[in-house]
Amino acid sequence: MLKGLFGLNLSHNNLTETIPTEIGEIEVLESLDLSFNQLSGPIIPRSISKLSKLGLLILSHKIFCREFSREGHLSTFNETLSFGDNPYL
């Protein structure tokens, strides 16, 4: 895996399942953009919530295709979150 990657933009990639848990192995990841996808799994997998350097998480523009609660792993994320144009969050 890309352990030295600081930013990852997966927007507009037609992701339809869950956020890949392997992203949680990128220990130095500072920003993650998942906008413009149609995910159906947990908002934030446990592996993603453990990324201590993650300071920007973009979940905007109808990323999820069903309703979710903002509780759980998302509530532990204390940095910048973007939910714009996402009716299910």
Backbone as numpy.savetxt, mean C-alpha at the origin, in Angstrom:
# Nx Ny Nz CAx CAy CAz Cx Cy Cz
15.17 -10.30 -3.95 14.33 -9.12 -3.95 15.21 -7.87 -3.95
14.64 -6.75 -4.24 15.36 -5.49 -4.36 15.51 -4.81 -3.00
16.41 -5.29 -2.20 16.54 -4.81 -0.82 17.04 -3.38 -0.70
17.63 -2.81 -1.77 18.12 -1.44 -1.73 17.20 -0.43 -2.38
15.97 -0.80 -2.66 15.01 0.06 -3.35 14.37 1.03 -2.37
14.40 2.34 -2.69 13.84 3.36 -1.80 12.41 3.74 -2.17
12.06 3.68 -3.45 10.72 4.04 -3.89 10.19 3.02 -4.88
8.91 2.69 -4.76 8.30 1.71 -5.65 6.95 2.24 -6.11
6.81 2.40 -7.42 5.57 2.88 -8.01 4.92 1.74 -8.79
3.84 1.20 -8.24 3.10 0.12 -8.89 1.73 0.62 -9.37
1.60 1.92 -9.55 0.33 2.46 -10.03 0.08 2.04 -11.47
-1.19 1.96 -11.83 -1.60 1.61 -13.20 -1.05 0.25 -13.65
-0.95 -0.72 -12.75 -0.41 -2.03 -13.10 -1.45 -3.13 -13.15
-2.71 -2.77 -13.08 -3.80 -3.76 -13.13 -3.66 -4.84 -12.06
-3.19 -4.46 -10.88 -3.12 -5.40 -9.76 -4.54 -5.69 -9.30
-4.90 -6.95 -9.17 -6.28 -7.30 -8.85 -6.44 -8.16 -7.60
-5.40 -8.61 -7.02 -5.52 -9.47 -5.83 -5.14 -8.67 -4.59
-4.14 -9.12 -3.87 -3.68 -8.44 -2.67 -2.37 -7.72 -2.96
-2.00 -6.84 -2.04 -0.69 -6.19 -2.13 0.35 -7.29 -1.94
1.30 -7.43 -2.85 2.29 -8.51 -2.71 3.05 -8.42 -1.39
3.04 -9.50 -0.62 3.71 -9.49 0.68 5.22 -9.36 0.56
5.77 -9.70 -0.59 7.22 -9.60 -0.80 7.71 -8.16 -0.69
6.81 -7.20 -0.88 7.20 -5.80 -0.74 7.72 -5.55 0.68
7.21 -6.28 1.64 7.64 -6.15 3.03 9.09 -6.51 3.26
9.73 -7.15 2.30 11.14 -7.52 2.41 12.07 -6.39 1.99
11.53 -5.33 1.42 12.35 -4.20 0.98 12.50 -3.26 2.18
13.43 -3.56 3.04 13.56 -2.92 4.35 13.79 -1.42 4.29
14.39 -0.90 3.23 14.69 0.53 3.16 13.64 1.31 2.36
12.54 0.68 1.98 11.51 1.33 1.18 10.93 2.54 1.90
10.96 3.69 1.23 10.46 4.93 1.81 9.13 5.37 1.23
8.84 4.99 -0.02 7.57 5.38 -0.63 7.01 4.24 -1.47
5.68 4.11 -1.43 4.98 3.05 -2.15 3.70 3.63 -2.74
3.58 3.56 -4.06 2.40 4.07 -4.77 1.65 2.89 -5.38
0.44 2.66 -4.89 -0.40 1.57 -5.39 -1.67 2.11 -6.04
-1.68 3.36 -6.42 -2.88 3.99 -6.97 -3.29 3.39 -8.31
-4.55 3.58 -8.65 -5.12 3.14 -9.92 -5.00 1.63 -10.15
-5.31 0.83 -9.13 -5.37 -0.62 -9.24 -6.72 -1.08 -8.70
-7.00 -2.35 -8.73 -8.27 -2.91 -8.25 -8.00 -4.06 -7.29
-7.43 -3.74 -6.14 -7.07 -4.77 -5.17 -8.29 -5.23 -4.38
-8.23 -6.44 -3.87 -9.36 -6.98 -3.11 -8.95 -7.57 -1.77
-7.69 -7.59 -1.46 -7.23 -8.18 -0.21 -7.16 -7.18 0.92
-6.42 -7.51 1.98 -6.28 -6.60 3.11 -5.69 -5.26 2.66
-6.11 -4.19 3.32 -5.57 -2.88 2.95 -4.07 -2.89 3.07
-3.57 -3.23 4.24 -2.13 -3.27 4.46 -1.76 -4.64 5.02
-1.10 -5.48 4.22 -0.65 -6.76 4.77 0.31 -6.53 5.94
0.34 -7.45 6.85 1.22 -7.33 8.03 2.66 -7.03 7.63
3.13 -7.63 6.55 4.52 -7.42 6.11 4.78 -5.97 5.72
3.81 -5.28 5.15 3.97 -3.88 4.75 3.97 -2.98 5.97
3.13 -3.30 6.96 3.05 -2.46 8.15 4.34 -2.48 8.96
5.23 -3.43 8.69 6.51 -3.52 9.41 7.62 -2.70 8.76
7.35 -2.06 7.63 8.39 -1.27 6.95 8.62 0.03 7.72
9.64 0.05 8.54 9.86 1.18 9.44 10.25 2.47 8.74
10.79 2.41 7.54 11.21 3.61 6.83 10.15 4.14 5.86
9.04 3.42 5.71 8.00 3.84 4.77 7.35 5.13 5.26
7.54 6.21 4.50 7.01 7.51 4.88 5.89 8.00 3.99
5.70 7.39 2.83 4.65 7.81 1.90 3.97 6.57 1.34
2.66 6.49 1.54 1.88 5.37 1.04 0.68 5.93 0.30
0.60 5.67 -1.00 -0.48 6.21 -1.84 -1.44 5.09 -2.20
-2.67 5.22 -1.71 -3.74 4.25 -1.96 -4.92 4.96 -2.60
-4.67 5.85 -3.53 -5.73 6.68 -4.08 -6.25 6.17 -5.42
-7.34 6.76 -5.84 -7.96 6.52 -7.15 -8.47 5.11 -7.32
-9.47 4.79 -6.50 -10.21 3.53 -6.62 -9.32 2.29 -6.60
-8.37 2.28 -5.70 -7.45 1.14 -5.62 -8.15 -0.14 -5.17
-9.15 -0.02 -4.29 -9.83 -1.21 -3.78 -11.20 -1.35 -4.41
-11.63 -2.58 -4.62 -12.91 -2.83 -5.28 -13.97 -3.35 -4.32
-13.74 -3.20 -3.01 -14.77 -3.51 -2.02 -14.51 -2.67 -0.78
-15.47 -2.62 0.12 -15.39 -1.75 1.28 -14.46 -2.31 2.35
-13.73 -1.41 3.02 -12.79 -1.78 4.07 -12.93 -0.84 5.25
-12.45 -1.27 6.38 -12.31 -0.42 7.55 -10.89 0.13 7.57
-10.72 1.32 8.13 -9.38 1.88 8.25 -8.66 1.38 9.50
-9.25 0.48 10.20 -8.63 -0.07 11.40 -7.54 -1.07 11.04
-6.92 -1.64 12.05 -5.92 -2.69 11.82 -4.57 -2.12 11.47
-3.90 -2.73 10.52 -2.53 -2.36 10.17 -2.43 -0.92 9.70
-3.47 -0.42 9.06 -3.45 0.95 8.56 -3.37 1.96 9.70
-3.96 1.66 10.83 -3.95 2.58 11.96 -2.56 2.71 12.57
-1.64 1.81 12.27 -0.28 1.90 12.81 0.63 2.73 11.92
0.14 3.12 10.75 0.95 3.89 9.82 0.81 5.37 10.16
1.89 6.00 10.61 1.83 7.36 11.14 2.37 8.42 10.20
2.72 8.07 8.99 3.29 9.04 8.06 2.23 9.50 7.06
2.64 9.86 5.85 1.74 10.40 4.85 0.96 9.30 4.14
-0.36 9.43 4.19 -1.26 8.51 3.49 -2.09 9.30 2.50
-2.34 8.74 1.33 -3.20 9.37 0.34 -4.33 8.41 0.00
-5.59 8.85 0.28 -6.77 8.04 0.00 -7.65 8.64 -1.08
-7.26 9.75 -1.69 -8.13 10.50 -2.60 -8.84 9.65 -3.64
-10.10 10.02 -3.92 -10.92 9.37 -4.94 -10.99 7.86 -4.75
-11.28 7.46 -3.52 -11.38 6.04 -3.21 -12.63 5.82 -2.36
-13.76 5.52 -2.98 -15.02 5.43 -2.25 -15.09 4.29 -1.23
-14.20 3.32 -1.30 -14.25 2.19 -0.39 -13.42 2.37 0.87
-12.74 3.50 1.01 -11.96 3.76 2.22 -12.53 4.94 2.96
